[in-house]
Amino acid sequence: MVNKRNMAICAAAQEAGILEQDMRNTLVSHQDGLINICFTTEWMMYECYVDEESLEVLGFDYRPLPVNMLLAELPESGQDAS
């Protein structure tokens, strides 16, 4: 199962057009024959559904990170907007 998990993560990275090492906060869950992979990059949030048997990407969604999450990554001096 670990090998399928790693291959599903690889498929999600390919679908996103990024390198696996650029993936952050990666969460993997299994349900009803699907592997659900949620992860972020520097600017985006992704959710990917991969078929557990064929390792084919069946669903893929992405959106920009919320501004408050981006601001939390900045050093304190960069957060002062005044």
SEKE-314542 format. One record per residue: residue number from 1; x, y, z of N, C-alpha, C in turn. Coordinates in steps of 0.2 Angstrom, whole numbers. Example, Ala and Ser with C-alpha at 12.3 -4.5 7.8 and 13.67 -1.06 7.14 Angstrom:
2
<rec><sefi>1</sefi><n_px>66</n_px><n_py>-28</n_py><n_pz>39</n_pz><ca_px>62</ca_px><ca_py>-22</ca_py><ca_pz>39</ca_pz><c_px>66</c_px><c_py>-16</c_py><c_pz>39</c_pz></rec>
<rec><sefi>2</sefi><n_px>64</n_px><n_py>-11</n_py><n_pz>35</n_pz><ca_px>68</ca_px><ca_py>-5</ca_py><ca_pz>36</ca_pz><c_px>64</c_px><c_py>0</c_py><c_pz>39</c_pz></rec>
//
This chain:
82
<rec><sefi>1</sefi><n_px>4</n_px><n_py>-6</n_py><n_pz>0</n_pz><ca_px>0</ca_px><ca_py>0</ca_py><ca_pz>0</ca_pz><c_px>4</c_px><c_py>6</c_py><c_pz>0</c_pz></rec>
<rec><sefi>2</sefi><n_px>10</n_px><n_py>6</n_py><n_pz>3</n_pz><ca_px>15</ca_px><ca_py>12</ca_py><ca_pz>3</ca_pz><c_px>17</c_px><c_py>14</c_py><c_pz>-4</c_pz></rec>
<rec><sefi>3</sefi><n_px>18</n_px><n_py>9</n_py><n_pz>-8</n_pz><ca_px>20</ca_px><ca_py>10</ca_py><ca_pz>-15</ca_pz><c_px>15</c_px><c_py>13</c_py><c_pz>-19</c_pz></rec>
<rec><sefi>4</sefi><n_px>9</n_px><n_py>11</n_py><n_pz>-18</n_pz><ca_px>3</ca_px><ca_py>14</ca_py><ca_pz>-21</ca_pz><c_px>2</c_px><c_py>21</c_py><c_pz>-19</c_pz></rec>
<rec><sefi>5</sefi><n_px>3</n_px><n_py>22</n_py><n_pz>-12</n_pz><ca_px>2</ca_px><ca_py>29</ca_py><ca_pz>-9</ca_pz><c_px>7</c_px><c_py>34</c_py><c_pz>-13</c_pz></rec>
<rec><sefi>6</sefi><n_px>14</n_px><n_py>32</n_py><n_pz>-13</n_pz><ca_px>19</ca_px><ca_py>36</ca_py><ca_pz>-16</ca_pz><c_px>18</c_px><c_py>37</c_py><c_pz>-24</c_pz></rec>
<rec><sefi>7</sefi><n_px>15</n_px><n_py>32</n_py><n_pz>-27</n_pz><ca_px>14</ca_px><ca_py>33</ca_py><ca_pz>-34</ca_pz><c_px>8</c_px><c_py>37</c_py><c_pz>-35</c_pz></rec>
<rec><sefi>8</sefi><n_px>3</n_px><n_py>37</n_py><n_pz>-31</n_pz><ca_px>-3</ca_px><ca_py>42</ca_py><ca_pz>-31</ca_pz><c_px>0</c_px><c_py>49</c_py><c_pz>-30</c_pz></rec>
<rec><sefi>9</sefi><n_px>4</n_px><n_py>50</n_py><n_pz>-25</n_pz><ca_px>7</ca_px><ca_py>57</ca_py><ca_pz>-24</ca_pz><c_px>11</c_px><c_py>59</c_py><c_pz>-30</c_pz></rec>
<rec><sefi>10</sefi><n_px>14</n_px><n_py>55</n_py><n_pz>-33</n_pz><ca_px>18</ca_px><ca_py>57</ca_py><ca_pz>-39</ca_pz><c_px>13</c_px><c_py>59</c_py><c_pz>-45</c_pz></rec>
<rec><sefi>11</sefi><n_px>7</n_px><n_py>55</n_py><n_pz>-45</n_pz><ca_px>2</ca_px><ca_py>57</ca_py><ca_pz>-50</ca_pz><c_px>-1</c_px><c_py>63</c_py><c_pz>-49</c_pz></rec>
<rec><sefi>12</sefi><n_px>-2</n_px><n_py>65</n_py><n_pz>-43</n_pz><ca_px>-5</ca_px><ca_py>71</ca_py><ca_pz>-41</ca_pz><c_px>0</c_px><c_py>77</c_py><c_pz>-42</c_pz></rec>
<rec><sefi>13</sefi><n_px>6</n_px><n_py>76</n_py><n_pz>-41</n_pz><ca_px>11</ca_px><ca_py>81</ca_py><ca_pz>-43</ca_pz><c_px>12</c_px><c_py>82</c_py><c_pz>-50</c_pz></rec>
<rec><sefi>14</sefi><n_px>11</n_px><n_py>77</n_py><n_pz>-54</n_pz><ca_px>12</ca_px><ca_py>77</ca_py><ca_pz>-61</ca_pz><c_px>5</c_px><c_py>81</c_py><c_pz>-64</c_pz></rec>
<rec><sefi>15</sefi><n_px>0</n_px><n_py>80</n_py><n_pz>-61</n_pz><ca_px>-7</ca_px><ca_py>83</ca_py><ca_pz>-63</ca_pz><c_px>-6</c_px><c_py>91</c_py><c_pz>-62</c_pz></rec>
<rec><sefi>16</sefi><n_px>-3</n_px><n_py>92</n_py><n_pz>-56</n_pz><ca_px>-2</ca_px><ca_py>99</ca_py><ca_pz>-54</ca_pz><c_px>3</c_px><c_py>103</c_py><c_pz>-58</c_pz></rec>
<rec><sefi>17</sefi><n_px>8</n_px><n_py>99</n_py><n_pz>-61</n_pz><ca_px>13</ca_px><ca_py>102</ca_py><ca_pz>-65</ca_pz><c_px>19</c_px><c_py>104</c_py><c_pz>-61</c_pz></rec>
<rec><sefi>18</sefi><n_px>20</n_px><n_py>101</n_py><n_pz>-55</n_pz><ca_px>25</ca_px><ca_py>103</ca_py><ca_pz>-50</ca_pz><c_px>29</c_px><c_py>97</c_py><c_pz>-49</c_pz></rec>
<rec><sefi>19</sefi><n_px>35</n_px><n_py>98</n_py><n_pz>-45</n_pz><ca_px>39</ca_px><ca_py>93</ca_py><ca_pz>-43</ca_pz><c_px>37</c_px><c_py>91</c_py><c_pz>-36</c_pz></rec>
<rec><sefi>20</sefi><n_px>37</n_px><n_py>84</n_py><n_pz>-34</n_pz><ca_px>35</ca_px><ca_py>82</ca_py><ca_pz>-28</ca_pz><c_px>38</c_px><c_py>86</c_py><c_pz>-22</c_pz></rec>
<rec><sefi>21</sefi><n_px>45</n_px><n_py>88</n_py><n_pz>-23</n_pz><ca_px>48</ca_px><ca_py>91</ca_py><ca_pz>-17</ca_pz><c_px>45</c_px><c_py>98</c_py><c_pz>-16</c_pz></rec>
<rec><sefi>22</sefi><n_px>41</n_px><n_py>101</n_py><n_pz>-21</n_pz><ca_px>37</ca_px><ca_py>107</ca_py><ca_pz>-20</ca_pz><c_px>31</c_px><c_py>106</c_py><c_pz>-16</c_pz></rec>
<rec><sefi>23</sefi><n_px>29</n_px><n_py>100</n_py><n_pz>-15</n_pz><ca_px>22</ca_px><ca_py>99</ca_py><ca_pz>-11</ca_pz><c_px>23</c_px><c_py>100</c_py><c_pz>-3</c_pz></rec>
<rec><sefi>24</sefi><n_px>19</n_px><n_py>103</n_py><n_pz>0</n_pz><ca_px>19</ca_px><ca_py>105</ca_py><ca_pz>7</ca_pz><c_px>12</c_px><c_py>102</c_py><c_pz>10</c_pz></rec>
<rec><sefi>25</sefi><n_px>13</n_px><n_py>101</n_py><n_pz>16</n_pz><ca_px>7</ca_px><ca_py>99</ca_py><ca_pz>20</ca_pz><c_px>2</c_px><c_py>94</c_py><c_pz>17</c_pz></rec>
<rec><sefi>26</sefi><n_px>6</n_px><n_py>88</n_py><n_pz>15</n_pz><ca_px>2</ca_px><ca_py>83</ca_py><ca_pz>11</ca_pz><c_px>-1</c_px><c_py>78</c_py><c_pz>15</c_pz></rec>
<rec><sefi>27</sefi><n_px>-8</n_px><n_py>78</n_py><n_pz>14</n_pz><ca_px>-12</ca_px><ca_py>73</ca_py><ca_pz>18</ca_pz><c_px>-15</c_px><c_py>68</c_py><c_pz>13</c_pz></rec>
<rec><sefi>28</sefi><n_px>-15</n_px><n_py>62</n_py><n_pz>15</n_pz><ca_px>-17</ca_px><ca_py>56</ca_py><ca_pz>10</ca_pz><c_px>-22</c_px><c_py>52</c_py><c_pz>14</c_pz></rec>
<rec><sefi>29</sefi><n_px>-28</n_px><n_py>51</n_py><n_pz>11</n_pz><ca_px>-33</ca_px><ca_py>47</ca_py><ca_pz>14</ca_pz><c_px>-36</c_px><c_py>42</c_py><c_pz>9</c_pz></rec>
<rec><sefi>30</sefi><n_px>-39</n_px><n_py>37</n_py><n_pz>11</n_pz><ca_px>-42</ca_px><ca_py>31</ca_py><ca_pz>7</ca_pz><c_px>-49</c_px><c_py>31</c_py><c_pz>8</c_pz></rec>
<rec><sefi>31</sefi><n_px>-53</n_px><n_py>30</n_py><n_pz>3</n_pz><ca_px>-60</ca_px><ca_py>29</ca_py><ca_pz>4</ca_pz><c_px>-63</c_px><c_py>26</c_py><c_pz>-3</c_pz></rec>
<rec><sefi>32</sefi><n_px>-67</n_px><n_py>21</n_py><n_pz>-2</n_pz><ca_px>-71</ca_px><ca_py>18</ca_py><ca_pz>-8</ca_pz><c_px>-67</c_px><c_py>18</c_py><c_pz>-14</c_pz></rec>
<rec><sefi>33</sefi><n_px>-61</n_px><n_py>15</n_py><n_pz>-14</n_pz><ca_px>-57</ca_px><ca_py>14</ca_py><ca_pz>-20</ca_pz><c_px>-53</c_px><c_py>20</c_py><c_pz>-22</c_pz></rec>
<rec><sefi>34</sefi><n_px>-53</n_px><n_py>25</n_py><n_pz>-19</n_pz><ca_px>-50</ca_px><ca_py>32</ca_py><ca_pz>-21</ca_pz><c_px>-45</c_px><c_py>34</c_py><c_pz>-16</c_pz></rec>
<rec><sefi>35</sefi><n_px>-39</n_px><n_py>36</n_py><n_pz>-18</n_pz><ca_px>-34</ca_px><ca_py>39</ca_py><ca_pz>-14</ca_pz><c_px>-35</c_px><c_py>47</c_py><c_pz>-15</c_pz></rec>
<rec><sefi>36</sefi><n_px>-37</n_px><n_py>50</n_py><n_pz>-9</n_pz><ca_px>-38</ca_px><ca_py>58</ca_py><ca_pz>-9</ca_pz><c_px>-31</c_px><c_py>61</c_py><c_pz>-6</c_pz></rec>
<rec><sefi>37</sefi><n_px>-28</n_px><n_py>65</n_py><n_pz>-10</n_pz><ca_px>-22</ca_px><ca_py>69</ca_py><ca_pz>-9</ca_pz><c_px>-23</c_px><c_py>76</c_py><c_pz>-8</c_pz></rec>
<rec><sefi>38</sefi><n_px>-22</n_px><n_py>79</n_py><n_pz>-3</n_pz><ca_px>-23</ca_px><ca_py>86</ca_py><ca_pz>-2</ca_pz><c_px>-16</c_px><c_py>89</c_py><c_pz>0</c_pz></rec>
<rec><sefi>39</sefi><n_px>-14</n_px><n_py>94</n_py><n_pz>-4</n_pz><ca_px>-8</ca_px><ca_py>97</ca_py><ca_pz>-2</ca_pz><c_px>-8</c_px><c_py>105</c_py><c_pz>-4</c_pz></rec>
<rec><sefi>40</sefi><n_px>-2</n_px><n_py>108</n_py><n_pz>-2</n_pz><ca_px>-1</ca_px><ca_py>115</ca_py><ca_pz>-4</ca_pz><c_px>5</c_px><c_py>116</c_py><c_pz>-7</c_pz></rec>
<rec><sefi>41</sefi><n_px>6</n_px><n_py>122</n_py><n_pz>-11</n_pz><ca_px>13</ca_px><ca_py>124</ca_py><ca_pz>-13</ca_pz><c_px>14</c_px><c_py>131</c_py><c_pz>-10</c_pz></rec>
<rec><sefi>42</sefi><n_px>18</n_px><n_py>134</n_py><n_pz>-13</n_pz><ca_px>20</ca_px><ca_py>141</ca_py><ca_pz>-10</ca_pz><c_px>14</c_px><c_py>146</c_py><c_pz>-11</c_pz></rec>
<rec><sefi>43</sefi><n_px>10</n_px><n_py>145</n_py><n_pz>-16</n_pz><ca_px>4</ca_px><ca_py>149</ca_py><ca_pz>-17</ca_pz><c_px>-3</c_px><c_py>146</c_py><c_pz>-18</c_pz></rec>
<rec><sefi>44</sefi><n_px>-3</n_px><n_py>140</n_py><n_pz>-19</n_pz><ca_px>-9</ca_px><ca_py>136</ca_py><ca_pz>-20</ca_pz><c_px>-11</c_px><c_py>131</c_py><c_pz>-16</c_pz></rec>
<rec><sefi>45</sefi><n_px>-18</n_px><n_py>129</n_py><n_pz>-16</n_pz><ca_px>-20</ca_px><ca_py>123</ca_py><ca_pz>-12</ca_pz><c_px>-23</c_px><c_py>118</c_py><c_pz>-17</c_pz></rec>
<rec><sefi>46</sefi><n_px>-22</n_px><n_py>112</n_py><n_pz>-17</n_pz><ca_px>-24</ca_px><ca_py>107</ca_py><ca_pz>-22</ca_pz><c_px>-27</c_px><c_py>101</c_py><c_pz>-18</c_pz></rec>
<rec><sefi>47</sefi><n_px>-32</n_px><n_py>98</n_py><n_pz>-22</n_pz><ca_px>-35</ca_px><ca_py>92</ca_py><ca_pz>-20</ca_pz><c_px>-36</c_px><c_py>87</c_py><c_pz>-26</c_pz></rec>
<rec><sefi>48</sefi><n_px>-34</n_px><n_py>81</n_py><n_pz>-25</n_pz><ca_px>-33</ca_px><ca_py>76</ca_py><ca_pz>-30</ca_pz><c_px>-36</c_px><c_py>70</c_py><c_pz>-28</c_pz></rec>
<rec><sefi>49</sefi><n_px>-40</n_px><n_py>67</n_py><n_pz>-33</n_pz><ca_px>-43</ca_px><ca_py>60</ca_py><ca_pz>-32</ca_pz><c_px>-40</c_px><c_py>55</c_py><c_pz>-37</c_pz></rec>
<rec><sefi>50</sefi><n_px>-37</n_px><n_py>50</n_py><n_pz>-34</n_pz><ca_px>-33</ca_px><ca_py>45</ca_py><ca_pz>-39</ca_pz><c_px>-36</c_px><c_py>38</c_py><c_pz>-37</c_pz></rec>
<rec><sefi>51</sefi><n_px>-38</n_px><n_py>35</n_py><n_pz>-43</n_pz><ca_px>-41</ca_px><ca_py>28</ca_py><ca_pz>-43</ca_pz><c_px>-35</c_px><c_py>23</c_py><c_pz>-39</c_pz></rec>
<rec><sefi>52</sefi><n_px>-37</n_px><n_py>20</n_py><n_pz>-34</n_pz><ca_px>-33</ca_px><ca_py>15</ca_py><ca_pz>-31</ca_pz><c_px>-30</c_px><c_py>10</c_py><c_pz>-35</c_pz></rec>
<rec><sefi>53</sefi><n_px>-33</n_px><n_py>7</n_py><n_pz>-40</n_pz><ca_px>-31</ca_px><ca_py>2</ca_py><ca_pz>-44</ca_pz><c_px>-27</c_px><c_py>4</c_py><c_pz>-50</c_pz></rec>
<rec><sefi>54</sefi><n_px>-30</n_px><n_py>9</n_py><n_pz>-54</n_pz><ca_px>-26</ca_px><ca_py>11</ca_py><ca_pz>-60</ca_pz><c_px>-21</c_px><c_py>16</c_py><c_pz>-59</c_pz></rec>
<rec><sefi>55</sefi><n_px>-22</n_px><n_py>20</n_py><n_pz>-53</n_pz><ca_px>-18</ca_px><ca_py>26</ca_py><ca_pz>-51</ca_pz><c_px>-19</c_px><c_py>31</c_py><c_pz>-56</c_pz></rec>
<rec><sefi>56</sefi><n_px>-25</n_px><n_py>31</n_py><n_pz>-59</n_pz><ca_px>-27</ca_px><ca_py>37</ca_py><ca_pz>-64</ca_pz><c_px>-30</c_px><c_py>42</c_py><c_pz>-60</c_pz></rec>
<rec><sefi>57</sefi><n_px>-28</n_px><n_py>49</n_py><n_pz>-62</n_pz><ca_px>-31</ca_px><ca_py>54</ca_py><ca_pz>-58</ca_pz><c_px>-38</c_px><c_py>55</c_py><c_pz>-61</c_pz></rec>
<rec><sefi>58</sefi><n_px>-43</n_px><n_py>55</n_py><n_pz>-56</n_pz><ca_px>-50</ca_px><ca_py>55</ca_py><ca_pz>-58</ca_pz><c_px>-53</c_px><c_py>62</c_py><c_pz>-57</c_pz></rec>
<rec><sefi>59</sefi><n_px>-50</n_px><n_py>66</n_py><n_pz>-52</n_pz><ca_px>-53</ca_px><ca_py>72</ca_py><ca_pz>-50</ca_pz><c_px>-47</c_px><c_py>76</c_py><c_pz>-48</c_pz></rec>
<rec><sefi>60</sefi><n_px>-48</n_px><n_py>83</n_py><n_pz>-49</n_pz><ca_px>-42</ca_px><ca_py>87</ca_py><ca_pz>-48</ca_pz><c_px>-45</c_px><c_py>94</c_py><c_pz>-47</c_pz></rec>
<rec><sefi>61</sefi><n_px>-43</n_px><n_py>98</n_py><n_pz>-41</n_pz><ca_px>-46</ca_px><ca_py>105</ca_py><ca_pz>-40</ca_pz><c_px>-40</c_px><c_py>108</c_py><c_pz>-37</c_pz></rec>
<rec><sefi>62</sefi><n_px>-40</n_px><n_py>115</n_py><n_pz>-38</n_pz><ca_px>-35</ca_px><ca_py>119</ca_py><ca_pz>-35</ca_pz><c_px>-37</c_px><c_py>126</c_py><c_pz>-35</c_pz></rec>
<rec><sefi>63</sefi><n_px>-34</n_px><n_py>130</n_py><n_pz>-30</n_pz><ca_px>-36</ca_px><ca_py>137</ca_py><ca_pz>-29</ca_pz><c_px>-31</c_px><c_py>140</c_py><c_pz>-25</c_pz></rec>
<rec><sefi>64</sefi><n_px>-30</n_px><n_py>147</n_py><n_pz>-26</n_pz><ca_px>-25</ca_px><ca_py>151</ca_py><ca_pz>-22</ca_pz><c_px>-26</c_px><c_py>150</c_py><c_pz>-14</c_pz></rec>
<rec><sefi>65</sefi><n_px>-20</n_px><n_py>150</n_py><n_pz>-11</n_pz><ca_px>-20</ca_px><ca_py>150</ca_py><ca_pz>-4</ca_pz><c_px>-24</c_px><c_py>156</c_py><c_pz>-1</c_pz></rec>
<rec><sefi>66</sefi><n_px>-28</n_px><n_py>156</n_py><n_pz>4</n_pz><ca_px>-31</ca_px><ca_py>162</ca_py><ca_pz>7</ca_pz><c_px>-25</c_px><c_py>167</c_py><c_pz>9</c_pz></rec>
<rec><sefi>67</sefi><n_px>-27</n_px><n_py>173</n_py><n_pz>9</n_pz><ca_px>-22</ca_px><ca_py>179</ca_py><ca_pz>10</ca_pz><c_px>-19</c_px><c_py>178</c_py><c_pz>17</c_pz></rec>
<rec><sefi>68</sefi><n_px>-24</n_px><n_py>176</n_py><n_pz>22</n_pz><ca_px>-21</ca_px><ca_py>175</ca_py><ca_pz>29</ca_pz><c_px>-16</c_px><c_py>170</c_py><c_pz>30</c_pz></rec>
<rec><sefi>69</sefi><n_px>-16</n_px><n_py>165</n_py><n_pz>26</n_pz><ca_px>-11</ca_px><ca_py>159</ca_py><ca_pz>26</ca_pz><c_px>-5</c_px><c_py>162</c_py><c_pz>23</c_pz></rec>
<rec><sefi>70</sefi><n_px>-5</n_px><n_py>166</n_py><n_pz>18</n_pz><ca_px>1</ca_px><ca_py>169</ca_py><ca_pz>15</ca_pz><c_px>4</c_px><c_py>174</c_py><c_pz>20</c_pz></rec>
<rec><sefi>71</sefi><n_px>0</n_px><n_py>178</n_py><n_pz>23</n_pz><ca_px>3</ca_px><ca_py>183</ca_py><ca_pz>28</ca_pz><c_px>6</c_px><c_py>179</c_py><c_pz>34</c_pz></rec>
<rec><sefi>72</sefi><n_px>4</n_px><n_py>173</n_py><n_pz>36</n_pz><ca_px>7</ca_px><ca_py>170</ca_py><ca_pz>41</ca_pz><c_px>14</c_px><c_py>167</c_py><c_pz>40</c_pz></rec>
<rec><sefi>73</sefi><n_px>15</n_px><n_py>166</n_py><n_pz>33</n_pz><ca_px>22</ca_px><ca_py>164</ca_py><ca_pz>31</ca_pz><c_px>27</c_px><c_py>170</c_py><c_pz>31</c_pz></rec>
<rec><sefi>74</sefi><n_px>25</n_px><n_py>176</n_py><n_pz>31</n_pz><ca_px>29</ca_px><ca_py>182</ca_py><ca_pz>31</ca_pz><c_px>33</c_px><c_py>183</c_py><c_pz>38</c_pz></rec>
<rec><sefi>75</sefi><n_px>39</n_px><n_py>185</n_py><n_pz>38</n_pz><ca_px>42</ca_px><ca_py>188</ca_py><ca_pz>44</ca_pz><c_px>37</c_px><c_py>193</c_py><c_pz>47</c_pz></rec>
<rec><sefi>76</sefi><n_px>38</n_px><n_py>194</n_py><n_pz>53</n_pz><ca_px>33</ca_px><ca_py>200</ca_py><ca_pz>56</ca_pz><c_px>34</c_px><c_py>206</c_py><c_pz>53</c_pz></rec>
<rec><sefi>77</sefi><n_px>40</n_px><n_py>208</n_py><n_pz>51</n_pz><ca_px>41</ca_px><ca_py>215</ca_py><ca_pz>49</ca_pz><c_px>38</c_px><c_py>216</c_py><c_pz>42</c_pz></rec>
<rec><sefi>78</sefi><n_px>36</n_px><n_py>210</n_py><n_pz>38</n_pz><ca_px>33</ca_px><ca_py>211</ca_py><ca_pz>32</ca_pz><c_px>25</c_px><c_py>211</c_py><c_pz>33</c_pz></rec>
<rec><sefi>79</sefi><n_px>23</n_px><n_py>210</n_py><n_pz>39</n_pz><ca_px>16</ca_px><ca_py>209</ca_py><ca_pz>40</ca_pz><c_px>13</c_px><c_py>216</c_py><c_pz>41</c_pz></rec>
<rec><sefi>80</sefi><n_px>16</n_px><n_py>221</n_py><n_pz>43</n_pz><ca_px>14</ca_px><ca_py>227</ca_py><ca_pz>45</ca_pz><c_px>12</c_px><c_py>231</c_py><c_pz>38</c_pz></rec>
<rec><sefi>81</sefi><n_px>5</n_px><n_py>232</n_py><n_pz>37</n_pz><ca_px>3</ca_px><ca_py>235</ca_py><ca_pz>31</ca_pz><c_px>2</c_px><c_py>243</c_py><c_pz>32</c_pz></rec>
<rec><sefi>82</sefi><n_px>3</n_px><n_py>245</n_py><n_pz>38</n_pz><ca_px>2</ca_px><ca_py>253</ca_py><ca_pz>39</ca_pz><c_px>8</c_px><c_py>257</c_py><c_pz>36</c_pz></rec>
//
